Every structure is written in structure tokens, then in C-alpha cells.
Amino acid sequence: MSAPVKPDITLDLLDKIDIRVGTIVSVEDIENSNKLIKLTVDFGDFKRNILVGMKGERENPKEIEGQQALFVVNLAPKKMAGEISEGMLFDVGYADGIVPVLAQPERTVPNGTRAG
């Protein structure tokens, strides 16, 4: 059974979320965390370190190195497990309790390409 649809929002609110395609350059373990790994992501004009709670979801998190995915890039930086996260991986499945998969473009596009 699907989750209920969230309340309506305006296009103005949706337009405030900056979702971009980036290539995952590296995946590093964060030793003092049971969940977090650090992704270094290339967005073309800039790179970001983005922490994701992927530990334990994949047998080998490094398998996503070199892949493109969608990321929210305009979240305020947040310190977690002694590291700073500068965005959020936009994945599919976590909210529904299934093992998440990357939200990806159907073919390679330039890093930094905006969704929407």
C-alpha cells in the first residue's frame, strides 16, 4: 500500500529547492559513525562533500563511485559525526522502508544540470 500523498505546495515553494545532477567521485567510510559515509560529488563548477546514511544498505558502497545521481545542493551545511555535509542525496525508497536506490538521469548529462 502506498503512503498518502503529502499536502499540496505551491510552485514557488518547489522552485526554492535546487536539485542538480552530480557525479560521485569518491565514497569514503566515516569510522565514528554506524550509518554515514562521505561522498565527494562533482557538480561541474563546484564539488561538495555530502554525507549519506548508506552504511549497511549496500554490501559495497564504493559501487556507486563514478555514477551520476540527483542531489539537493541548497541545504544549509550540517555537521554530523564530526564532518560537514553540504547537501543531500536525492534517493528513492528510504521513506518507504525499502533499500534505497539512486535517483539518476536516464543518460549522462553535464554535471550541475538542474532538475525541474
TORPA-308229 format. One record per residue: z negated, y negated, x negated of N, C-alpha, C, O in turn; residue in three letters. Coordinates in pm, whole numbers, padded with zeros to 5 digits, always signed. Layout:
BEGIN
ZYXZYXZYXZYXALA ...
***
This chain:
BEGIN
+00000+00119-00085+00000+00000+00000+00000-00124-00088-00074-00132-00186MET +00083-00219-00052+00095-00342-00130-00022-00435-00105-00084-00433+00002SER -00051-00517-00204-00152-00621-00188-00098-00727-00092+00023-00747-00085ALA -00186-00795-00019-00138-00901+00070-00076-01015-00010-00115-01040-00125PRO +00019-01083+00050+00083-01198-00012-00018-01312-00021-00089-01339+00075VAL -00023-01377-00136-00115-01489-00155-00073-01607-00067+00041-01612-00021LYS -00164-01704-00044-00129-01821+00038-00011-01899-00021+00011-01900-00142PRO +00063-01965+00067+00177-02047+00026+00134-02157-00070+00025-02212-00060ASP +00225-02188-00164+00208-02304-00252+00334-02387-00242+00436-02342-00189ILE +00328-02509-00294+00445-02596-00291+00528-02575-00418+00476-02528-00519THR +00655-02611-00412+00741-02603-00530+00687-02692-00642+00703-02660-00759LEU +00623-02803-00605+00566-02894-00704+00461-02822-00788+00455-02840-00910ASP +00378-02741-00724+00276-02666-00798+00341-02560-00887+00302-02545-01003LEU +00437-02488-00834+00507-02386-00911+00578-02446-01032+00582-02385-01139LEU +00632-02566-01015+00705-02634-01122+00615-02671-01240+00665-02698-01350ASP +00485-02672-01220+00391-02706-01328+00371-02590-01426+00322-02611-01537LYS +00407-02468-01386+00389-02351-01472+00512-02337-01560+00624-02324-01510ILE +00492-02338-01693+00601-02329-01789+00609-02184-01839+00531-02142-01924ASP +00705-02110-01785+00726-01970-01822+00853-01963-01907+00960-02007-01865ILE +00838-01907-02030+00951-01901-02122+00967-01763-02182+00873-01684-02188ARG +01089-01736-02226+01119-01612-02297+01083-01631-02444+01116-01733-02505VAL +01015-01532-02500+00985-01532-02642+01002-01392-02698+00990-01293-02627GLY +01032-01386-02828+01041-01257-02896+00908-01227-02965+00855-01311-03038THR +00856-01109-02941+00730-01067-03003+00760-01029-03148+00823-00926-03175ILE +00715-01115-03240+00742-01097-03382+00646-00996-03444+00687-00913-03525VAL +00518-01004-03406+00421-00909-03462+00311-00880-03361+00281-00961-03273SER +00252-00762-03378+00140-00716-03296+00028-00678-03393+00047-00591-03479VAL -00088-00744-03380-00199-00717-03471-00324-00680-03391-00350-00736-03284GLU -00399-00587-03444-00526-00547-03384-00630-00656-03406-00634-00718-03512ASP -00713-00679-03307-00831-00765-03323-00950-00670-03329-00993-00615-03227ILE -01001-00652-03450-01100-00549-03477-01229-00562-03396-01288-00462-03357GLU -01273-00687-03370-01401-00705-03299-01382-00713-03148-01464-00773-03079ASN -01275-00653-03096-01252-00651-02952-01210-00511-02909-01134-00443-02978SER -01260-00468-02793-01222-00338-02737-01092-00344-02658-01033-00241-02627ASN -01046-00466-02624-00929-00482-02539-00815-00559-02604-00698-00527-02583LYS -00849-00661-02684-00749-00758-02726-00668-00719-02849-00718-00660-02944LEU -00539-00755-02842-00452-00755-02958-00387-00892-02966-00380-00965-02867ILE -00340-00928-03086-00278-01060-03106-00128-01044-03123-00082-00971-03210LYS -00054-01115-03039+00091-01120-03052+00129-01251-03118+00076-01357-03081LEU +00219-01247-03214+00283-01369-03264+00419-01371-03197+00497-01277-03209THR +00447-01481-03127+00567-01488-03043+00652-01606-03085+00603-01718-03101VAL +00782-01581-03103+00880-01683-03141+00946-01737-03015+01011-01663-02941ASP +00929-01868-02992+00991-01934-02877+01107-02024-02920+01144-02115-02846PHE +01162-02000-03037+01275-02080-03084+01227-02199-03164+01226-02195-03287GLY +01186-02306-03096+01139-02428-03162+00994-02420-03207+00948-02506-03282ASP +00921-02319-03161+00780-02305-03198+00738-02160-03187+00803-02080-03119PHE +00628-02127-03255+00567-01994-03246+00427-02010-03193+00363-02114-03213LYS +00378-01908-03125+00242-01910-03070+00175-01776-03097+00240-01672-03104ARG +00042-01781-03111-00040-01661-03112-00094-01645-02971-00157-01736-02917ASN -00070-01530-02913-00111-01504-02775-00189-01373-02773-00140-01268-02814ILE -00312-01381-02723-00398-01263-02714-00375-01195-02580-00369-01260-02476LEU -00364-01063-02585-00343-00985-02462-00437-00865-02461-00467-00808-02566VAL -00483-00829-02344-00574-00716-02327-00500-00585-02317-00509-00516-02215GLY -00426-00551-02419-00335-00437-02415-00393-00313-02484-00337-00204-02471MET -00501-00328-02557-00558-00215-02631-00598-00107-02531-00668-00136-02434LYS -00556+00013-02554-00588+00122-02463-00485+00143-02354-00484+00247-02288GLY -00397+00044-02333-00293+00059-02231-00169+00131-02286-00092+00191-02211GLU -00153+00123-02417-00038+00185-02483-00088+00267-02601-00182+00227-02670ARG -00024+00379-02624-00062+00460-02739-00034+00385-02869-00111+00392-02964GLU +00079+00311-02873+00116+00234-02991+00160+00094-02949+00278+00074-02919ASN +00068-00004-02946+00106-00139-02906+00218-00200-02990+00290-00288-02942PRO +00234-00155-03115+00339-00210-03201+00479-00179-03149+00577-00237-03197LYS +00491-00088-03050+00622-00054-02996+00690-00173-02928+00811-00169-02904GLU +00615-00279-02897+00677-00394-02832+00724-00500-02932+00783-00600-02892ILE +00698-00479-03063+00749-00573-03163+00900-00579-03154+00967-00476-03140GLU +00954-00700-03162+01098-00720-03155+01152-00735-03015+01270-00766-02998GLY +01070-00712-02914+01116-00723-02776+01095-00864-02720+01001-00934-02759GLN +01182-00902-02630+01163-01028-02558+01080-01002-02433+01087-00895-02374GLN +01003-01103-02394+00924-01095-02272+00901-01236-02221+00934-01334-02288ALA +00843-01245-02101+00810-01374-02041+00665-01409-02071+00577-01322-02069LEU +00640-01538-02101+00507-01588-02134+00484-01721-02064+00577-01800-02050PHE +00359-01745-02021+00318-01878-01975+00277-01954-02101+00186-01911-02172VAL +00344-02066-02129+00318-02137-02255+00238-02266-02238+00205-02330-02338VAL +00206-02305-02116+00133-02430-02100-00009-02413-02047-00062-02501-01979ASN -00071-02298-02079-00214-02281-02052-00292-02348-02165-00246-02348-02280LEU -00406-02404-02135-00490-02462-02239-00530-02351-02336-00560-02240-02293ALA -00532-02379-02467-00576-02278-02564-00717-02229-02529-00802-02305-02484PRO -00739-02098-02553-00867-02038-02519-00914-01950-02634-00837-01870-02687LYS -01041-01965-02672-01097-01884-02779-01153-01755-02720-01233-01758-02627LYS -01109-01642-02778-01156-01510-02735-01172-01425-02860-01083-01421-02945MET -01285-01357-02870-01312-01266-02983-01289-01335-03117-01243-01272-03212ALA -01322-01463-03123-01310-01538-03248-01170-01585-03280-01148-01642-03387GLY -01073-01563-03192-00934-01603-03212-00893-01699-03101-00954-01700-02993GLU -00791-01780-03126-00740-01873-03026-00612-01815-02965-00520-01776-03036ILE -00609-01810-02832-00489-01770-02759-00419-01895-02708-00482-01983-02649SER -00287-01903-02732-00210-02022-02697-00109-01994-02586+00001-02049-02587GLU -00146-01909-02491-00056-01878-02381-00097-01748-02316-00206-01696-02342GLY -00008-01694-02231-00038-01571-02160+00089-01489-02144+00194-01541-02106MET +00078-01360-02174+00188-01268-02147+00201-01254-01996+00102-01233-01926LEU +00323-01266-01947+00352-01251-01804+00398-01107-01784+00517-01078-01792PHE +00302-01016-01757+00339-00876-01743+00338-00834-01597+00304-00912-01508ASP +00374-00710-01573+00388-00657-01438+00299-00535-01424+00306-00442-01505VAL +00214-00533-01321+00137-00415-01288-00012-00427-01300-00085-00360-01226GLY -00062-00510-01392-00206-00518-01418-00284-00547-01290-00384-00480-01261TYR -00240-00647-01213-00313-00687-01092-00317-00576-00987-00403-00576-00899ALA -00225-00481-00997-00221-00371-00901-00281-00242-00956-00271-00136-00894ASP -00345-00252-01072-00416-00137-01127-00328-00030-01187-00372+00084-01203GLY -00204-00064-01222-00119+00032-01291-00102-00014-01436-00127-00131-01468ILE -00060+00077-01522-00040+00040-01662+00069-00066-01668+00181-00041-01624VAL +00038-00184-01721+00134-00294-01721+00258-00267-01807+00253-00194-01906PRO +00366-00327-01766+00491-00327-01841+00531-00473-01864+00488-00562-01791VAL +00613-00496-01966+00658-00631-01995+00754-00681-01889+00839-00605-01841LEU +00742-00808-01851+00843-00874-01769+00948-00927-01867+00918-01013-01949ALA +01069-00875-01857+01172-00903-01957+01302-00949-01894+01334-00912-01781GLN +01380-01030-01969+01514-01063-01921+01603-00938-01929+01579-00850-02013PRO +01703-00929-01844+01788-00809-01842+01877-00798-01964+01923-00689-01996GLU +01902-00908-02033+01974-00906-02160+01914-01014-02250+01842-01101-02201ARG +01942-01008-02378+01887-01104-02473+01934-01245-02439+02052-01268-02415THR +01840-01337-02438+01868-01479-02417+01801-01556-02532+01714-01500-02600VAL +01839-01682-02553+01774-01757-02661+01623-01771-02639+01578-01795-02527PRO +01545-01755-02746+01401-01776-02737+01375-01918-02687+01442-02013-02727ASN +01276-01930-02600+01242-02060-02543+01308-02087-02409+01278-02187-02344GLY +01400-01999-02366+01466-02016-02237+01360-02012-02127+01273-01925-02125THR +01369-02109-02035+01269-02122-01928+01305-02035-01809+01422-02018-01775ARG +01201-01981-01744+01220-01908-01619+01215-02007-01504+01150-02111-01514ALA +01284-01975-01398+01278-02060-01279+01404-02138-01254+01412-02213-01157GLY 
***
